[in-house]
Amino acid sequence: MCGNNMSVPLLAEAVTMSGTEKETAAVIFLHGLGDSGHGWADTLTGIQLPYVKFICPHAPQIPVTLNMKATMPAWFDLMGLSPDSPEDESGIKKAADSIKAIIEHEAKNGIPPHRIILGGFSQGGALALYTALTCQHQLAGVVALSCWLPLHKTFPSASNASKNLPILQCHGLIHSSCPQEMATVKDFIEKYLPRI
């Protein structure tokens, strides 16, 4: 694969799991608040398909209002957990732009957006859902685990090209994934990123 990962800051440190065959598709998966790409890499290894590359970037370290301004890995600031809590609009949009840069990088290096699934858990799932719905490209689908839609009041007008975007949104046990959920995720990936 050609291309310089240094031009996309999140890719420089991301955990990337290469396929065992020619890679014709990719899954970009975003971890939850306080976690890292490593936190999901092991789980995703269990459902990886040989022709699919998995990319698990790490969120930047930022102060999080909800956690008394403690600095931790977060895609954007969280002010509260209720649907009417104020939202970090500029942070959400900046984070979405950084994920869109990964999509563009993959497209330039041979994996078109319609062969990319964007996924995530908790805050990462929220960012995946928002990014997929506002992306100028039609993605293969989005996996949104245990999450919500950020800036939900801006939809549907905020939606871009993704009018027929396949979405798998589900919740595992308590606030974690479970084997049944991961089996469903694998089925979704196989359906929307078939071998070509």
N, CA, C and O of each residue as an XYZ file, in Angstrom:
784
protein
N       0.842     -1.182      0.000
C       0.000      0.000      0.000
C       0.884      1.241      0.000
O       1.842      1.343      0.766
N       0.542      2.178     -0.874
C       1.322      3.401     -0.917
C       0.610      4.485     -0.125
O      -0.508      4.280      0.349
N       1.244      5.621      0.018
C       0.632      6.713      0.764
C       1.322      6.901      2.094
O       1.824      5.952      2.695
N       1.338      8.135      2.542
C       2.035      8.473      3.769
C       1.035      8.681      4.900
O       0.226      9.608      4.858
N       1.092      7.821      5.907
C       0.188      7.939      7.048
C       0.426      9.218      7.840
O      -0.466      9.671      8.557
N       1.613      9.807      7.723
C       1.932     11.000      8.503
C       1.064     12.193      8.089
O       0.895     13.133      8.866
N       0.512     12.158      6.868
C      -0.326     13.258      6.412
C      -1.710     13.223      7.076
O      -2.460     14.196      7.000
N      -2.042     12.113      7.720
C      -3.309     11.971      8.447
C      -2.952     11.666      9.901
O      -2.643     10.523     10.238
N      -2.994     12.694     10.769
C      -2.502     12.527     12.139
C      -3.034     11.294     12.885
O      -2.265     10.617     13.566
N      -4.325     10.995     12.769
C      -4.874      9.851     13.505
C      -4.332      8.513     13.002
O      -4.311      7.535     13.749
N      -3.892      8.463     11.737
C      -3.377      7.201     11.200
C      -1.963      6.900     11.670
O      -1.556      5.739     11.709
N      -1.207      7.938     12.028
C       0.193      7.742     12.416
C       0.324      6.777     13.589
O       1.260      5.978     13.631
N      -0.604      6.842     14.538
C      -0.531      6.000     15.739
C      -1.601      4.914     15.783
O      -1.613      4.102     16.708
N      -2.491      4.886     14.810
C      -3.630      3.950     14.840
C      -3.172      2.491     14.864
O      -2.121      2.148     14.322
N      -3.977      1.642     15.501
C      -3.760      0.201     15.438
C      -4.401     -0.259     14.125
O      -5.613     -0.140     13.941
N      -3.577     -0.784     13.221
C      -4.091     -1.256     11.931
C      -3.867     -2.753     11.831
O      -2.746     -3.237     11.984
N      -4.946     -3.479     11.573
C      -4.870     -4.934     11.410
C      -5.093     -5.251      9.942
O      -6.206     -5.139      9.428
N      -4.025     -5.646      9.284
C      -4.089     -5.927      7.853
C      -4.814     -7.232      7.594
O      -4.815     -8.142      8.424
N      -5.435     -7.305      6.416
C      -6.060     -8.552      6.002
C      -4.990     -9.558      5.605
O      -3.835     -9.194      5.385
N      -5.378    -10.814      5.515
C      -4.434    -11.868      5.123
C      -4.438    -12.079      3.612
O      -3.635    -12.845      3.079
N      -5.358    -11.388      2.924
C      -5.425    -11.432      1.459
C      -5.346     -9.996      0.958
O      -5.149     -9.065      1.739
N      -5.502     -9.827     -0.358
C      -5.563     -8.464     -0.917
C      -6.725     -7.724     -0.259
O      -7.861     -8.200     -0.254
N      -6.420     -6.554      0.293
C      -7.443     -5.785      1.004
C      -8.320     -5.027      0.011
O      -7.841     -4.175     -0.738
N      -9.611     -5.352      0.020
C     -10.557     -4.686     -0.885
C     -11.601     -3.888     -0.101
O     -12.504     -3.295     -0.692
N     -11.478     -3.873      1.228
C     -12.442     -3.168      2.069
C     -11.767     -2.796      3.387
O     -10.718     -3.333      3.742
N     -12.397     -1.863      4.101
C     -11.841     -1.442      5.392
C     -12.970     -1.162      6.382
O     -14.071     -0.756      6.011
N     -12.652     -1.394      7.650
C     -13.525     -1.001      8.758
C     -12.700     -0.049      9.619
O     -11.616     -0.398     10.087
N     -13.226      1.150      9.822
C     -12.601      2.121     10.720
C     -13.444      2.107     11.985
O     -14.633      2.426     11.942
N     -12.838      1.740     13.114
C     -13.608      1.564     14.349
C     -13.065      2.478     15.444
O     -11.869      2.486     15.732
N     -13.977      3.248     16.048
C     -13.614      4.278     17.025
C     -13.981      3.846     18.442
O     -15.127      3.486     18.710
N     -13.008      3.884     19.342
C     -13.206      3.458     20.732
C     -14.019      4.477     21.527
O     -14.307      5.577     21.057
N     -14.374      4.081     22.729
C     -15.143      4.947     23.616
C     -14.266      5.849     24.469
O     -13.038      5.770     24.420
N     -14.909      6.705     25.249
C     -14.247      7.666     26.128
C     -13.266      6.968     27.072
O     -13.618      5.990     27.732
N     -12.035      7.479     27.131
C     -11.034      6.957     28.057
C     -10.333      5.697     27.591
O      -9.458      5.192     28.294
N     -10.689      5.174     26.431
C     -10.113      3.933     25.920
C      -9.038      4.272     24.879
O      -8.598      5.418     24.791
N      -8.627      3.293     24.109
C      -7.682      3.507     23.009
C      -8.035      2.539     21.892
O      -8.879      1.659     22.061
N      -7.383      2.708     20.754
C      -7.597      1.784     19.650
C      -7.264      0.350     20.027
O      -7.863     -0.593     19.509
N      -6.299      0.189     20.938
C      -5.927     -1.158     21.386
C      -7.094     -1.846     22.081
O      -7.232     -3.067     22.015
N      -7.937     -1.054     22.749
C      -9.056     -1.617     23.508
C     -10.016     -2.421     22.650
O     -10.630     -3.375     23.130
N     -10.151     -2.041     21.374
C     -11.073     -2.763     20.489
C     -10.361     -3.672     19.497
O     -10.996     -4.542     18.901
N      -9.067     -3.494     19.309
C      -8.347     -4.293     18.313
C      -8.477     -5.794     18.586
O      -8.716     -6.572     17.663
N      -8.321     -6.203     19.841
C      -8.420     -7.631     20.167
C      -9.814     -8.168     19.874
O      -9.959     -9.246     19.297
N     -10.833     -7.423     20.268
C     -12.214     -7.858     20.037
C     -12.483     -7.994     18.544
O     -13.096     -8.968     18.107
N     -12.026     -7.020     17.763
C     -12.294     -7.025     16.325
C     -11.504     -8.092     15.586
O     -11.942     -8.565     14.538
N     -10.353     -8.478     16.110
C      -9.565     -9.544     15.487
C     -10.402    -10.817     15.360
O     -10.254    -11.575     14.401
N     -11.272    -11.038     16.325
C     -12.118    -12.230     16.329
C     -13.173    -12.259     15.233
O     -13.732    -13.317     14.944
N     -13.458    -11.103     14.614
C     -14.472    -11.075     13.556
C     -13.902    -10.603     12.224
O     -14.653    -10.384     11.274
N     -12.579    -10.443     12.144
C     -11.972     -9.899     10.929
C     -12.089    -10.873      9.763
O     -11.931    -12.083      9.926
N     -12.366    -10.326      8.595
C     -12.419    -11.106      7.362
C     -11.081    -10.937      6.640
O     -10.456     -9.884      6.766
N     -10.625    -11.942      5.889
C      -9.272    -11.909      5.318
C      -9.012    -10.776      4.331
O      -7.858    -10.395      4.134
N     -10.048    -10.229      3.708
C      -9.871     -9.174      2.702
C     -10.205     -7.783      3.263
O     -10.256     -6.805      2.516
N     -10.431     -7.703      4.576
C     -10.816     -6.442      5.205
C      -9.723     -5.953      6.155
O      -9.263     -6.687      7.030
N      -9.317     -4.695      5.962
C      -8.368     -4.054      6.875
C      -9.173     -3.376      7.982
O     -10.188     -2.735      7.713
N      -8.716     -3.521      9.225
C      -9.339     -2.833     10.357
C      -8.398     -1.733     10.834
O      -7.207     -1.966     11.038
N      -8.945     -0.533     11.011
C      -8.169      0.606     11.497
C      -8.821      1.090     12.781
O     -10.004      1.431     12.792
N      -8.055      1.121     13.859
C      -8.564      1.546     15.174
C      -7.725      2.731     15.665
O      -6.732      2.542     16.367
N      -8.127      3.953     15.296
C      -7.359      5.124     15.731
C      -7.552      5.415     17.215
O      -8.496      4.927     17.838
N      -6.651      6.212     17.770
C      -6.725      6.650     19.169
C      -7.231      8.090     19.205
O      -6.788      8.931     18.423
N      -8.161      8.368     20.117
C      -8.640      9.736     20.303
C      -7.543     10.578     20.949
O      -6.700     10.047     21.671
N      -7.548     11.876     20.696
C      -6.576     12.750     21.369
C      -6.897     12.882     22.859
O      -8.021     12.629     23.291
N      -5.896     13.279     23.625
C      -6.079     13.537     25.066
C      -6.618     14.959     25.232
O      -5.946     15.926     24.874
N      -7.828     15.082     25.773
C      -8.417     16.407     25.995
C      -9.105     16.445     27.360
O      -9.450     15.392     27.897
N      -9.312     17.637     27.935
C     -10.079     17.739     29.182
C     -11.557     17.453     28.905
O     -12.118     17.941     27.923
N     -12.179     16.662     29.776
C     -13.587     16.292     29.594
C     -14.412     16.878     30.732
O     -14.244     16.510     31.895
N     -15.299     17.791     30.377
C     -16.119     18.502     31.361
C     -16.867     17.540     32.270
O     -16.899     17.730     33.486
N     -17.476     16.500     31.682
C     -18.270     15.531     32.441
C     -17.447     14.857     33.541
O     -17.989     14.484     34.581
N     -16.161     14.702     33.317
C     -15.266     14.041     34.286
C     -14.383     15.062     34.991
O     -13.174     14.872     35.118
N     -14.997     16.133     35.443
C     -14.320     17.197     36.209
C     -13.084     17.730     35.494
O     -12.065     18.014     36.123
N     -13.185     17.863     34.187
C     -12.117     18.413     33.331
C     -10.847     17.566     33.327
O      -9.784     18.041     32.927
N     -10.955     16.315     33.770
C      -9.794     15.420     33.719
C      -9.412     15.199     32.257
O     -10.280     15.065     31.395
N      -8.114     15.161     31.988
C      -7.629     14.926     30.631
C      -7.602     13.427     30.367
O      -7.051     12.652     31.149
N      -8.204     13.038     29.255
C      -8.287     11.614     28.894
C      -8.523     11.491     27.395
O      -8.836     12.484     26.738
N      -8.375     10.273     26.838
C      -8.672     10.106     25.421
C     -10.165     10.356     25.183
O     -11.016      9.687     25.768
N     -10.465     11.320     24.325
C     -11.854     11.644     23.996
C     -11.895     12.228     22.592
O     -11.008     12.982     22.193
N     -12.919     11.876     21.861
C     -13.075     12.390     20.502
C     -13.545     13.839     20.511
O     -13.213     14.619     19.619
N     -14.329     14.190     21.542
C     -14.820     15.559     21.725
C     -15.227     15.689     23.182
O     -15.325     14.684     23.886
N     -15.467     16.911     23.647
C     -15.840     17.145     25.043
C     -17.278     16.681     25.285
O     -18.128     16.768     24.398
N     -17.531     16.195     26.483
C     -18.880     15.814     26.919
C     -19.249     16.683     28.111
O     -18.513     16.749     29.096
N     -20.395     17.350     28.012
C     -20.835     18.215     29.108
C     -21.842     17.526     30.026
O     -21.962     17.887     31.196
N     -22.560     16.543     29.506
C     -23.561     15.831     30.292
C     -24.083     14.636     29.523
O     -23.734     14.431     28.361
N     -24.926     13.845     30.182
C     -25.423     12.617     29.556
C     -26.884     12.683     29.133
O     -27.379     11.759     28.488
N     -27.578     13.753     29.482
C     -29.002     13.817     29.120
C     -29.150     14.374     27.702
O     -28.276     15.096     27.222
N     -30.260     14.036     27.031
C     -30.459     14.482     25.639
C     -30.446     16.003     25.472
O     -30.168     16.501     24.381
N     -30.746     16.748     26.548
C     -30.753     18.206     26.430
C     -29.472     18.860     26.962
O     -29.418     20.082     27.099
N     -28.447     18.062     27.261
C     -27.161     18.631     27.702
C     -26.534     19.428     26.572
O     -26.712     19.086     25.403
N     -25.790     20.507     26.907
C     -25.074     21.227     25.844
C     -24.078     20.299     25.166
O     -23.551     19.381     25.794
N     -23.816     20.539     23.874
C     -22.892     19.687     23.122
C     -21.724     20.509     22.587
O     -21.840     21.707     22.327
N     -20.603     19.826     22.432
C     -19.367     20.425     21.920
C     -19.421     20.415     20.394
O     -18.751     19.609     19.748
N     -20.222     21.317     19.822
C     -20.446     21.298     18.371
C     -19.151     21.414     17.579
O     -18.929     20.647     16.642
N     -18.289     22.369     17.946
C     -17.040     22.532     17.181
C     -16.141     21.311     17.348
O     -15.486     20.893     16.393
N     -16.101     20.734     18.547
C     -15.291     19.536     18.781
C     -15.798     18.334     18.006
O     -15.011     17.555     17.469
N     -17.124     18.182     17.947
C     -17.725     17.068     17.206
C     -17.398     17.207     15.716
O     -17.013     16.236     15.065
N     -17.553     18.418     15.186
C     -17.289     18.635     13.759
C     -15.804     18.466     13.432
O     -15.457     17.928     12.381
N     -14.937     18.921     14.322
C     -13.486     18.750     14.116
C     -13.120     17.264     14.132
O     -12.340     16.802     13.300
N     -13.689     16.521     15.088
C     -13.418     15.078     15.171
C     -13.931     14.368     13.920
O     -13.255     13.491     13.381
N     -15.124     14.743     13.457
C     -15.677     14.133     12.243
C     -14.759     14.408     11.046
O     -14.543     13.530     10.211
N     -14.225     15.620     10.967
C     -13.303     15.948      9.872
C     -12.052     15.079      9.920
O     -11.532     14.682      8.877
N     -11.563     14.779     11.130
C     -10.357     13.946     11.238
C     -10.648     12.503     10.809
O      -9.766     11.832     10.274
N     -11.870     12.023     11.036
C     -12.241     10.671     10.585
C     -12.454     10.681      9.071
O     -12.087      9.726      8.387
N     -13.046     11.756      8.545
C     -13.225     11.875      7.095
C     -11.864     11.889      6.390
O     -11.749     11.412      5.261
N     -10.834     12.432      7.047
C      -9.482     12.432      6.471
C      -8.953     11.001      6.332
O      -8.246     10.691      5.373
N      -9.294     10.130      7.286
C      -8.893      8.713      7.173
C      -9.601      8.080      5.973
O      -8.986      7.342      5.203
N     -10.897      8.372      5.816
C     -11.656      7.835      4.679
C     -11.025      8.289      3.363
O     -10.853      7.490      2.442
N     -10.684      9.567      3.281
C     -10.048     10.097      2.067
C      -8.703      9.423      1.808
O      -8.368      9.115      0.664
N      -7.939      9.198      2.865
C      -6.632      8.541      2.736
C      -6.808      7.129      2.178
O      -6.081      6.717      1.274
N      -7.770      6.396      2.719
C      -8.012      5.034      2.230
C      -8.448      5.060      0.763
O      -8.022      4.226     -0.035
N      -9.309      6.035      0.416
C      -9.779      6.142     -0.973
C      -8.602      6.398     -1.923
O      -8.532      5.812     -3.004
N      -7.684      7.271     -1.516
C      -6.510      7.571     -2.358
C      -5.602      6.360     -2.495
O      -4.828      6.258     -3.446
N      -5.700      5.445     -1.542
C      -4.818      4.275     -1.544
C      -5.532      2.995     -1.966
O      -5.064      1.893     -1.680
N      -6.671      3.145     -2.649
C      -7.265      1.989     -3.311
C      -8.511      1.382     -2.695
O      -9.075      0.453     -3.273
N      -8.964      1.864     -1.549
C     -10.198      1.325     -0.971
C     -11.258      2.430     -1.043
O     -11.235      3.364     -0.241
N     -12.188      2.325     -2.004
C     -13.168      3.394     -2.193
C     -14.132      3.504     -1.012
O     -14.360      2.519     -0.310
N     -14.697      4.686     -0.784
C     -15.604      4.878      0.348
C     -16.762      3.882      0.412
O     -17.190      3.506      1.503
N     -17.276      3.447     -0.752
C     -18.394      2.497     -0.714
C     -17.952      1.091     -0.267
O     -18.771      0.178     -0.164
N     -16.637      0.934     -0.001
C     -16.102     -0.327      0.551
C     -15.557     -0.101      1.967
O     -14.729     -0.871      2.453
N     -16.034      0.966      2.622
C     -15.607      1.285      3.988
C     -16.810      1.324      4.911
O     -17.808      1.984      4.624
N     -16.705      0.607      6.024
C     -17.694      0.700      7.104
C     -17.042      1.484      8.230
O     -15.895      1.237      8.601
N     -17.794      2.432      8.763
C     -17.353      3.224      9.906
C     -18.094      2.696     11.119
O     -19.315      2.542     11.084
N     -17.364      2.416     12.193
C     -18.014      1.890     13.389
C     -17.414      2.459     14.648
O     -16.364      3.100     14.617
N     -18.088      2.220     15.757
C     -17.558      2.682     17.020
C     -18.438      2.282     18.185
O     -19.564      1.813     18.020
N     -17.878      2.484     19.377
C     -18.545      2.137     20.631
C     -18.671      3.377     21.499
O     -17.714      4.140     21.629
N     -19.834      3.588     22.091
C     -20.092      4.693     23.010
C     -19.765      6.029     22.330
O     -20.349      6.330     21.289
N     -18.863      6.830     22.878
C     -18.553      8.108     22.240
C     -18.018      7.893     20.814
O     -18.305      8.679     19.911
N     -17.246      6.832     20.626
C     -16.748      6.516     19.287
C     -17.867      6.133     18.328
O     -17.815      6.470     17.145
N     -18.873      5.433     18.830
C     -20.039      5.094     18.014
C     -20.828      6.334     17.647
O     -21.328      6.457     16.529
N     -20.938      7.263     18.605
C     -21.626      8.524     18.346
C     -20.913      9.284     17.228
O     -21.552      9.808     16.316
N     -19.587      9.339     17.308
C     -18.815     10.034     16.277
C     -18.930      9.307     14.932
O     -19.034      9.952     13.888
N     -18.911      7.974     14.950
C     -19.044      7.200     13.711
C     -20.390      7.494     13.044
O     -20.456      7.694     11.831
N     -21.446      7.518     13.831
C     -22.788      7.778     13.300
C     -22.869      9.180     12.706
O     -23.350      9.361     11.587
N     -22.399     10.165     13.456
C     -22.429     11.552     12.972
C     -21.583     11.702     11.697
O     -22.019     12.320     10.726
N     -20.379     11.136     11.711
C     -19.470     11.263     10.566
C     -20.058     10.603      9.328
O     -20.031     11.183      8.243
N     -20.589      9.395      9.481
C     -21.155      8.679      8.334
C     -22.337      9.432      7.731
O     -22.500      9.471      6.511
N     -23.154     10.028      8.587
C     -24.341     10.734      8.096
C     -24.006     12.077      7.449
O     -24.785     12.585      6.643
N     -22.850     12.656      7.798
C     -22.483     13.959      7.236
C     -21.369     13.858      6.189
O     -20.949     14.870      5.628
N     -20.905     12.666      5.935
C     -19.816     12.454      4.967
C     -20.325     12.714      3.552
O     -21.463     12.385      3.220
N     -19.461     13.312      2.720
C     -19.868     13.569      1.332
C     -19.926     12.286      0.518
O     -20.546     12.249     -0.544
N     -19.281     11.231      1.012
C     -19.254      9.949      0.308
C     -20.330      9.019      0.852
O     -20.703      9.097      2.022
N     -20.819      8.142     -0.011
C     -21.720      7.081      0.415
C     -20.838      5.934      0.930
O     -20.133      5.288      0.155
N     -20.886      5.694      2.228
C     -20.109      4.605      2.814
C     -20.884      3.293      2.698
O     -22.072      3.291      2.374
N     -20.200      2.178      2.967
C     -20.861      0.874      2.916
C     -21.847      0.709      4.063
O     -22.846      0.002      3.928
N     -21.573      1.357      5.191
C     -22.464      1.239      6.338
C     -21.818      1.816      7.574
O     -20.671      2.263      7.547
N     -22.573      1.801      8.661
C     -22.060      2.268      9.946
C     -22.530      1.322     11.043
O     -23.677      0.876     11.053
N     -21.617      1.028     11.966
C     -21.903      0.202     13.143
C     -21.835      1.116     14.356
O     -20.770      1.631     14.694
N     -22.968      1.314     15.005
C     -23.063      2.251     16.121
C     -23.451      1.482     17.385
O     -24.619      1.149     17.584
N     -22.460      1.204     18.233
C     -22.692      0.373     19.417
C     -22.827      1.232     20.674
O     -21.972      2.074     20.950
N     -23.895      1.019     21.427
C     -24.107      1.672     22.732
C     -23.877      3.175     22.658
O     -23.085      3.728     23.422
N     -24.574      3.834     21.735
C     -24.280      5.253     21.516
C     -25.524      6.053     21.165
O     -26.649      5.558     21.241
N     -25.294      7.290     20.783
C     -26.348      8.241     20.436
C     -25.914      9.031     19.205
O     -24.775      8.913     18.755
N     -26.825      9.836     18.663
C     -26.504     10.688     17.533
C     -26.201     12.092     18.043
O     -27.110     12.792     18.490
N     -24.928     12.520     17.983
C     -24.588     13.882     18.415
C     -25.256     14.927     17.514
O     -25.532     14.677     16.341
N     -25.503     16.086     18.088
C     -26.115     17.200     17.358
C     -27.391     16.751     16.637
O     -27.670     17.167     15.512
N     -28.158     15.887     17.319
C     -29.337     15.272     16.695
C     -30.362     16.298     16.205
O     -31.128     16.013     15.284
N     -30.383     17.484     16.811
C     -31.363     18.497     16.400
C     -31.052     19.070     15.023
O     -31.903     19.728     14.424
N     -29.829     18.828     14.505
C     -29.457     19.351     13.179
C     -29.891     18.416     12.054
O     -29.751     18.755     10.879
N     -30.412     17.247     12.403
C     -30.833     16.276     11.384
C     -32.332     16.377     11.164
O     -33.052     16.765     12.085
N     -32.836     16.041      9.967
C     -32.126     15.415      8.853
C     -31.377     16.382      7.947
O     -30.662     15.939      7.048
N     -31.518     17.689      8.157
C     -30.898     18.644      7.220
C     -29.374     18.523      7.172
O     -28.771     18.867      6.156
N     -28.735     18.044      8.246
C     -27.268     17.922      8.262
C     -26.771     16.747      7.421
O     -25.587     16.681      7.090
N     -27.668     15.817      7.074
C     -27.263     14.646      6.294
C     -26.746     15.050      4.934
O     -27.262     15.975      4.307
N     -25.720     14.350      4.482
C     -25.138     14.612      3.180
C     -25.599     13.559      2.185
O     -26.799     13.403      1.962
N     -24.669     12.843      1.589
C     -24.988     11.877      0.528
C     -25.594     10.576      1.062
O     -26.099      9.763      0.288
N     -25.545     10.385      2.352
C     -25.851      9.078      2.936
C     -27.349      8.844      3.135
O     -27.790      8.584      4.255
N     -28.114      8.931      2.083
C     -29.565      8.771      2.203
C     -29.973      7.312      2.440
O     -30.949      7.048      3.143
N     -29.239      6.380      1.865
C     -29.571      4.958      2.014
C     -28.475      4.218      2.768
O     -28.125      3.088      2.428
N     -27.946      4.863      3.786
C     -26.832      4.304      4.550
C     -27.312      3.151      5.435
O     -28.174      3.361      6.290
N     -26.777      1.939      5.253
C     -27.119      0.850      6.170
C     -26.527      1.139      7.556
O     -25.338      1.431      7.686
N     -27.365      1.052      8.573
C     -26.931      1.329      9.950
C     -27.270      0.139     10.830
O     -28.406     -0.334     10.853
N     -26.265     -0.337     11.556
C     -26.480     -1.322     12.612
C     -26.264     -0.586     13.923
O     -25.134     -0.237     14.266
N     -27.338     -0.352     14.651
C     -27.215      0.305     15.948
C     -27.770     -0.647     16.986
O     -28.929     -1.055     16.916
N     -26.928     -0.998     17.954
C     -27.365     -1.939     18.981
C     -26.631     -1.676     20.287
O     -25.689     -0.886     20.346
N     -27.079     -2.348     21.314
C     -26.524     -2.160     22.649
C     -26.236     -3.537     23.233
O     -27.134     -4.375     23.313
N     -24.984     -3.779     23.645
C     -24.595     -5.060     24.236
C     -25.126     -5.182     25.656
O     -26.216     -4.689     25.947
N     -24.392     -5.817     26.531
C     -24.812     -5.981     27.928
C     -24.241     -4.858     28.761
O     -23.045     -4.575     28.698
N     -25.092     -4.216     29.542
C     -24.741     -3.052     30.350
C     -24.070     -2.047     29.403
O     -24.699     -1.634     28.429
N     -22.817     -1.639     29.652
C     -22.161     -0.717     28.718
C     -20.902     -1.388     28.180
O     -19.786     -0.896     28.347
N     -21.118     -2.515     27.535
C     -20.020     -3.251     26.908
C     -20.611     -4.098     25.796
O     -21.829     -4.241     25.685
N     -19.740     -4.654     24.980
C     -20.241     -5.536     23.924
C     -20.381     -6.949     24.487
O     -19.914     -7.242     25.588
N     -21.024     -7.806     23.725
C     -21.174     -9.210     24.123
C     -20.989    -10.071     22.874
O     -21.065     -9.553     21.760
N     -20.748    -11.367     23.033
C     -20.495    -12.222     21.866
C     -21.613    -12.187     20.825
O     -21.342    -12.190     19.624
N     -22.881    -12.153     21.283
C     -23.995    -12.124     20.338
C     -23.952    -10.845     19.498
O     -24.197    -10.873     18.292
N     -23.637     -9.729     20.153
C     -23.553     -8.449     19.436
C     -22.425     -8.489     18.413
O     -22.601     -8.034     17.283
N     -21.270     -9.026     18.794
C     -20.136     -9.071     17.863
C     -20.429    -10.014     16.685
O     -19.969     -9.767     15.570
N     -21.183    -11.079     16.923
C     -21.585    -11.967     15.821
C     -22.491    -11.209     14.849
O     -22.393    -11.397     13.637
N     -23.362    -10.363     15.370
C     -24.242     -9.539     14.534
C     -23.422     -8.529     13.743
O     -23.700     -8.278     12.571
N     -22.409     -7.949     14.388
C     -21.520     -7.004     13.699
C     -20.806     -7.708     12.547
O     -20.703     -7.157     11.450
N     -20.313     -8.920     12.790
C     -19.616     -9.666     11.738
C     -20.556     -9.944     10.566
O     -20.165     -9.801      9.407
N     -21.800    -10.342     10.865
C     -22.789    -10.584      9.804
C     -23.031     -9.321      8.982
O     -23.141     -9.378      7.757
N     -23.113     -8.178      9.670
C     -23.342     -6.891      9.001
C     -22.166     -6.565      8.074
O     -22.368     -6.141      6.936
N     -20.946     -6.762      8.561
C     -19.751     -6.498      7.746
C     -19.737     -7.413      6.524
O     -19.457     -6.959      5.414
N     -20.036     -8.697      6.721
C     -20.043     -9.642      5.599
C     -21.106     -9.274      4.564
O     -20.897     -9.445      3.363
N     -22.242     -8.769      5.033
C     -23.333     -8.404      4.119
C     -22.984     -7.172      3.287
O     -23.199     -7.150      2.075
N     -22.442     -6.146      3.948
C     -22.215     -4.872      3.269
C     -20.797     -4.686      2.721
O     -20.541     -3.752      1.962
N     -19.886     -5.570      3.104
C     -18.541     -5.597      2.494
C     -18.275     -7.005      1.992
O     -17.383     -7.681      2.504
N     -19.030     -7.460      1.002
C     -18.828     -8.820      0.499
C     -17.484     -8.955     -0.211
O     -16.906     -7.969     -0.667
N     -17.008    -10.166     -0.294
C     -15.769    -10.435     -1.043
C     -15.995    -10.089     -2.518
O     -17.029    -10.426     -3.095
N     -15.013     -9.413     -3.115
C     -15.137     -9.104     -4.552
C     -13.946     -9.657     -5.322
O     -13.871     -9.498     -6.540
